[in-house]
């Protein structure tokens, strides 16, 4: 009998999306085939401490981690050695074969945890450091998309300190991209945390300071009367796109509550759009994924202008939600790949990526 793959599932984290990570992790852990995988649950608290043990995810969900053990992973190429942390020493606890980061937002989806896993030289699911960082930073991502001639809405970005130094100047600059509505966002975050729709200047003040609570840079985007179209991407160098879906939010846009709290938002799969628009969304999704050197998975979000019919790239989520109502797995299910098989494929892609890295020459002079 083939040995099970020892798979560490990372969840929680130092982000405003901590609770969403727990929901995603619960869905992933439930769907992983126990005949193929031995799951090692690793929870990261909101203050960044790593915990392992028995029923880690359940303990995090209950908000009671007193029976768990502190653990850590070193940034050294030991192929996934997980250590128990004691007051005076560290004790090797597990040899991990691969890692599935189910962490959303800052301190993971932005490439930070990926950097640790690169140093540890262990296979992991999803995008690498570069793609993760570029996709997370909404302003930098738009720069890359524009360089690739992929349409994006107009925007401005500035440091949050600009709000304190000269609020009026910041407001004037934000309003320079066009009339209301405007959207204010933290430059680095997801799950609609810290995003505000601003219909006049007083809203803009509140929205900018709200966004500044979550990141040191804030972005202001021109608002559109638009439909929200999403495509899931799967693969490494030769990625595939799912059917397109549409979000009909219960709120004025797809807010945090509309995504995760109420049940009134509607996910329409496939999206009721013409074939040409669907094909264009799928093509642009793959183009954007390749442009940032994506790997494994991504959910690519578009805005479809109701007036002009023009499609605008909104963002790429390199660790999309995996909850029971999340669009990423639902789109693949509609395309013919069920949840369990999707997870298997993502883990397979992680090993493919690692195999490529293992073949690289690390030091000049080692070439045969």
N, C-alpha and C positions, 0 to 999 in steps of 0.2 A: 504494500500500500504506500502510495506517495505521501511524503511528509507534508503536513499542513504548512502554509506560508504564515510566518509570524508577522502580522500586520499591526502596526501602531496607528491608532486613530487619535489624532490631536484635535481638541475642541476647547471652547471657552475663549480665553484670550483677553488682552488688554485693549478692548475696543468697545465702542458703543453698540456693536453688534454681538456682544457676548451671548445674550439669551438666544438669538437666532442661531448662533453656532451650535448651541446645545440641541435645538430642535433638528437642525440638519444632521448632527451626529447621531441622534436617536434613530432617524430614518436609515442612515447608512449602516449602523451597527445591526439593526434588525434585518436588513436585506443581505448582508454578507453571508455567503454560504458557509455554514459551520463545518462542512466536510472539506472545504478548501482552505479556510483561514482560521488561525488562532488569533483572536483579536486582543490586543493589549490597549486598554483604554488609558489615555493620558489627558488629564484635565489641566488647563492653565487658568488660574484665578485672574480676577480683574486687576490685581496688582502684580501679575506676572509670575507667580510661583507655580511650579509644575508639581502635580500630584499623581500618584499611581496607587495600585492596590486592587481590592475587590469592589465591584460595582461603582466604579469611579463616576461614570456618567449619571447614574441614579443619585449618587451623593451630591453632585453638582446641581442636579435638578431640584433636589430637596433643600439645597442651601446649607448642608451639614457635611463638612469635610473633615471632621475631627478624627475619624477613624482611618483616614487615608495617610499615605506615606509620601514624604517629599522625595521627588526623583529629579534627575537631570540627564541631559545628553550632552556630551562634550563635542566641541568642534574639532575633533581629530578623526582621521580616517580609520575607524575601528568597525566600520560597517554596522552601525546601529547599536552600540552598547548603551543600554539604559542603566543608570546607576541609582541605587537608593542613597539618599543623603542622610548621614548621621551627624551628630554634633562634632565628632572628631575624625570622621573618616567617610569615605564613599565605598559602597559595596556593589559590585556588578550584579544586576538583577535580571536583565533580559538581553538576548541577542536578537535584534530586530532585523527582519529581512527587507521591509519596506515601510514607508510612512504615508498615511493618507491624511493630509492636513484638511480638516473641516473647520477652518477658522476664517471668519469673515472680517474684513476691514483692516485697520491699522495693526501692525506687529504680526502680520502673517501674509495677508493678501497683497501687501505692498512689497514683498520680497525679503523681508527680514528673517523669517523662519526658513525660507528657502536658502538663504545664505548660510545659516547654521547647518542645514542638511547637506549642502554642497561641501562644506568643510568636513562634515562627518562622512562624506562619500557614500551616502546611502540612497537607494532609489526612493523617489517620492512622486506622488500623483500631482499632476498639474504643471503649470508654467514655472519657468525658472526665475532667477532674480530679476533679470532685465525686463522680461515681459510683465512680470507681476508689478514692478515699480512703475513702469510706463502706463499700464492700464489703470492703476490705482490713482495716479495723479491726473485729474481730469483736464488740467490745462496743458500739461506736456503731451497727453494723449491726443488732444485736439491739434497740437502742433504737428505731431507725426501724421495724423490723418490728413491734414491739409497738405503736407508735403507729398503724400501719396495720391493727392487729388480725390480723396474721399470726402464728400460734402459733410460739413458740420455747421451748426448754428454759430452766429457771432458771439463772442465772449470777451470779457476782460478778467484779469486776475491780479490781485495785489496782496501784499502781506497784511495780516490782521492788525499789525501796528499802525498801518496807515489810517485805520478807523479812529484810533485814539489820537494820532497826531493832527489830523485835519479831517474831521468827519464830512464836512461840506464838500471838500475836494474829492473825497472818495465817492460820495453820492453823485457828484457831477460826472466823474469818470464812468461810473456804472451806468448812468443814464445816457451816456454818449453812444452806446451801441444800438439804441432804438427806443421806441415807446414801450409802455407797459402793455402786458405783464412782463416782468423780469423774474428770473429764478436765481436765488442765492444758494450757494452750496459750499460746504467745506471742500477744499481741493482734493483731499484724501480721505474718503470714507465711502460707505455704501449703504444699502438697505434703506435709502431715502432718509437716513438720520441727518438732522441738521439742515434739511432742504426746505426752503420756503418759496411760495408763489407770492410775488409782490405786485399789487395792482396800483399802488401809488407810492409817493415818496416816504410816507410814514411807515408803510409796510417794509420798504427797502431798508430803512434804518434798523428795524427789528430783525429783518432777515439776515442782514450782514453781521450783526452782533451775535445772532443765534449760530450762524455758520462758524464764526470766529471762536466759539466755545469748543469746537471739535477739531480745529486744525489751525496752524499758524498762517495758512494762506487760504483766501476765499476767492471763489469764482462767481461771476455774474454772467448769466446766459440770457440771450434774447428769447422770450417766450413765443411759442407758436400755438395756433389752434390745430392740434395734431393728434393723430391716433398713435398708440404705442404698440410697435411691432417688435417681436423678438425672435431670434434664431439661435439654436444651440449648435456649437461646433465641437467636433470630436476628432482627435488625431494629433500627429506630430508634424512631420514634413509634408504629408499629403492629407490634410484634414478634410473632413466631410461636414456638410451642413444639413441640419434637420429641416423638416417642414417649418414654415413660418407660423407663428401664433400671434394673437392679439390680446392685449390686456385692456379690459374696460374697467377702469378703477371706480371704486365706490365713492372716492373723494374727488376733489377737483384735479388732482393728479395722483400718481401711484405712491401715496404716502406710506410711512411705516405701518400705521394702523390698517390701511387698505391692503397691505401685503400680508400682515401677520396676525392681526387681531380680529377684525370682523370677517364675515364670510360673504360679503356682498359684492366684492370685486369678481369680475367674470373673466375667465381664461377661455378664449375661443381658439380651438385648434382643429383644423388649420384656419389661419386668419382669412376672413372674407375679403380678400383683395384679388385683383386680376393676376393672371399668370406672369405677366411681364414684371409687375412690381414684386411678386414673390420671388421670381428668379433673380431680380436685381438685389433684393435683400440677402438672399443666400450667397450670391457672388461677393457682395461687399463684406459680408460677415467673414468669409474665408480670406478675402484680401486683407482685411484688417488684422485678422488672427496671424497671418503670415508676416505682416508688416512689423508687428511687435515681437516676432519670434515666439509665438504662443506654443504651448505644448499641452497635450492631454485634453483639456476642456476649456470652454468659455461659453458664456451666454452673451450674445451681442444684441444690444438694444438700439432700436431706431425710432425716429419720429417721422411720421408720415403726414405732411402738411395737407390738411383737409381742402385747402383752397387751390394750391398749385399742383398737388399730387406728388411733390418732390419728396424724396427720401433723404433724411439726414441721419448720419451716425451719431448716436447719443453716447454710448459707452460700452466697454467690454468688461465683463465680470469674470476674472480668471478663476475664482472659486465661487461659483454660483450657488444659490440656495439649493439644498437637497431635502427640504421638508416635504411633507406629503402633498402640499399644494404648490410646490415650486415649479416654475416653468421649465427649467433645464431638463429634468428627467421626464416631465410630461411630454415635451416636444419629441424626445427620442422614443418614448413609448408609441407616440402617434406615427413615428417614422418606421417603427418595426423593431425597436430594441428595448426590451423591458428593463426594469430597474436593476435586477440582479445581474443580467448580462452586461449592462452599462458599467456597473462597478467592476466587473471582471475585465472589461476592455480597458478601463482607465488604469487599472493596476498593471495590465500587460504593457500598456504604453509607457508607464513609468520605468519598467525594466528595459524596454527598447531604448529609451533615452539614456539610461544608465550604461547600457552596452556600448552606445556610441561614445560616451565620455571615457569609458574604460579603455577604448582603443586609441585614445589620443596620446601623443608624445608630450610628456610633462616637462622634460628638460632637454634643451638643445644639446645634441651630442649622443642622445639615446637612440637615435634613428639607426636602423640596421642598413 
